[in-house]
Amino acid sequence: MAGNSFGKIFELTTYGESHGEAIGGIIDGCPAGLVLDVDKVSRAMERRKPGQSKIVTQRKEDDQVIFLSGVFEGITTGTPIGFQIQNEDHKSKDYDHVKDVFRPNHGDFTYQKKYGVRDYQGGGRYSARETACRVVGGAVAQQILEKEEISINSYVSQVGSIKLGTAYGDLDLGAIDDNIVRCPDSEVAEKMIARIEEVRKEGDTIGGIVTGIIQGVPVGLGEPVFDKLHADLGKAMLSINAAKGFDLGWAFEGLGMKGSEFNDSFVAENGKISTKSNNSGGIQAGISNGRDIYFQVVFKPVSTIMQKQMTVNSDGEEVEISGRGRHDPCVLPRAVPIVDAMAALVVADHLLRSRTTKI
């Protein structure tokens, strides 16, 4: 199977299945000499792990990270960092009823056709359980970025039709974790939580949007052709389970604008060149321009619903199916740390690439 690695210099490779003994990964390209704060890794995992509130799956996993290599006396050695996370609360019997059935909107059919075999227990390799490994890699990458004063913050900005209309510059990004839906506006958050609980009681699911903000990125990250910074960000975000759309800057909001309105005019202040506006979202010609990078990731409703649906089995026979087990009614609260992690992986990789580029 191809496609298990992400990044060119700072590279993360993940392994494992949802209901296997463990999942884990290898981080290659991390510079030597980084004092690794494992508490920050643990906090990132706490934000992603299941069972953290009433509006997420009730699967219980401690998600403790065991570092196997690449770290000596708390400092990275420059060699591959191997890590592992045990799977402790997998109930495989919850999936016996889908052994030969293709669940609507899941990867069952395409995976079976491509590989000829599939692990139906929790989705196996294509389960969102794999994203725990990304959070580990992202937590390490963020510690590289912190040394460069680059910060990343993501938050839930829309659930269904409930939308946070406030621009990120007018929000207290320090309040993201003040509520269980991870929306930095308490009044809007209450409405989002109520909506998620409503669809959960109906045995249904709901989607929405996570907004990401990257601040402190220097001018010059990214390449102008295939390795555009926003192209790699888009790939990173769309590789997250249930992600269906990516929007940088005012790409979609600006559809009704003319070029004269959308263009970011350059200005010089105190000997520094910048842009008067930031409709392009901090990236021009695939290269960071020094302004804040902001983007949105659209997540579809979770595919597993506790309602009856019609589908077919592997013999092509029509059958009725309904979800069982423990599943997220809305992926958004737990997607926030994953968006943070993938953004960190992209920026750290491009930062290290820029240091090897000859101009």
URGI-V15379 format. One record per residue. D_FIRST is the distance of its C-alpha to the first C-alpha in Angstrom with 2 decimals. Layout:
D_FIRST + D_FIRST
This chain:
0.00 + 3.79 + 6.80 + 7.58 + 10.78 + 13.95 + 17.10 + 18.50 + 21.16 + 20.93 + 17.19 + 15.57 + 12.32 + 11.94 + 10.91 + 12.35 + 13.24 + 16.45 + 18.40 + 17.13 + 19.52 + 18.39 + 16.13 + 16.30 + 15.35 + 16.49 + 18.73 + 19.38 + 22.29 + 24.62 + 28.13 + 30.25 + 33.28 + 32.03 + 33.86 + 31.15 + 32.67 + 30.78 + 33.02 + 31.59 + 28.06 + 29.47 + 31.24 + 28.16 + 26.44 + 29.64 + 29.39 + 25.93 + 26.26 + 27.08 + 30.64 + 32.36 + 34.61 + 35.84 + 33.73 + 30.25 + 28.46 + 30.51 + 27.71 + 28.98 + 26.80 + 28.46 + 25.31 + 26.85 + 24.82 + 25.13 + 24.78 + 23.94 + 24.40 + 25.44 + 28.51 + 31.93 + 34.92 + 33.32 + 32.59 + 29.31 + 29.40 + 27.09 + 24.56 + 21.11 + 21.82 + 19.96 + 20.55 + 20.09 + 21.22 + 22.29 + 21.85 + 25.46 + 26.35 + 23.77 + 25.61 + 23.23 + 26.16 + 26.30 + 23.37 + 24.77 + 26.24 + 22.99 + 21.33 + 21.94 + 22.70 + 20.94 + 22.13 + 23.51 + 21.52 + 18.56 + 14.94 + 15.82 + 16.53 + 13.85 + 11.03 + 13.03 + 13.57 + 10.11 + 8.63 + 12.18 + 12.16 + 12.27 + 13.83 + 16.89 + 18.46 + 18.68 + 15.53 + 13.27 + 10.33 + 11.75 + 15.13 + 17.28 + 17.71 + 14.85 + 17.30 + 19.56 + 17.52 + 18.05 + 21.71 + 21.96 + 20.60 + 22.84 + 25.79 + 25.62 + 25.34 + 28.32 + 30.41 + 29.97 + 31.04 + 33.98 + 35.46 + 35.56 + 37.03 + 34.14 + 33.77 + 31.33 + 32.45 + 30.92 + 32.73 + 32.83 + 34.99 + 34.81 + 34.34 + 34.88 + 38.12 + 39.26 + 38.92 + 39.88 + 41.98 + 42.78 + 41.44 + 39.48 + 42.31 + 44.69 + 42.57 + 42.66 + 39.05 + 40.11 + 40.60 + 36.98 + 36.65 + 40.16 + 39.01 + 36.14 + 34.79 + 34.66 + 36.94 + 39.54 + 42.34 + 43.73 + 45.42 + 42.44 + 40.25 + 42.60 + 42.25 + 38.44 + 38.46 + 40.97 + 38.88 + 35.73 + 37.90 + 39.41 + 36.20 + 34.99 + 38.23 + 37.65 + 34.34 + 32.67 + 30.56 + 31.09 + 29.33 + 30.65 + 30.24 + 29.53 + 31.34 + 30.31 + 32.79 + 32.18 + 35.50 + 36.67 + 34.13 + 35.98 + 36.48 + 34.04 + 30.46 + 28.05 + 28.08 + 29.82 + 27.30 + 23.52 + 23.31 + 25.94 + 26.20 + 26.26 + 23.29 + 21.16 + 22.88 + 22.12 + 18.39 + 18.51 + 20.58 + 18.86 + 15.54 + 17.61 + 17.59 + 20.56 + 21.31 + 22.61 + 24.85 + 25.67 + 29.22 + 30.55 + 34.26 + 36.44 + 34.20 + 34.82 + 38.07 + 39.44 + 39.05 + 42.78 + 43.80 + 45.14 + 44.10 + 47.38 + 46.44 + 42.76 + 43.12 + 43.04 + 46.19 + 46.35 + 49.06 + 50.37 + 51.64 + 52.98 + 51.52 + 47.98 + 46.33 + 44.34 + 44.10 + 46.61 + 44.08 + 40.31 + 39.19 + 36.28 + 34.78 + 35.13 + 33.04 + 34.58 + 33.06 + 29.78 + 31.70 + 33.10 + 36.89 + 37.86 + 38.37 + 36.51 + 33.05 + 32.82 + 30.36 + 29.57 + 26.42 + 26.86 + 25.32 + 25.62 + 27.15 + 24.94 + 23.83 + 25.09 + 28.87 + 31.54 + 33.09 + 33.04 + 30.88 + 30.48 + 27.20 + 26.09 + 24.46 + 22.09 + 25.27 + 26.17 + 29.09 + 30.30 + 30.30 + 31.36 + 29.22 + 29.96 + 28.05 + 28.63 + 27.99 + 27.90 + 26.50 + 27.40 + 30.04 + 29.16 + 26.14 + 28.20 + 29.89 + 26.69 + 24.91 + 27.54 + 26.32 + 22.71 + 24.15 + 26.17 + 23.22 + 21.11 + 24.33 + 25.05 + 21.72 + 22.42 + 26.08 + 25.71 + 23.22 + 25.66 + 28.59 + 27.34 + 26.49 + 30.07 + 31.49 + 30.04 + 31.11 + 34.21 + 36.59
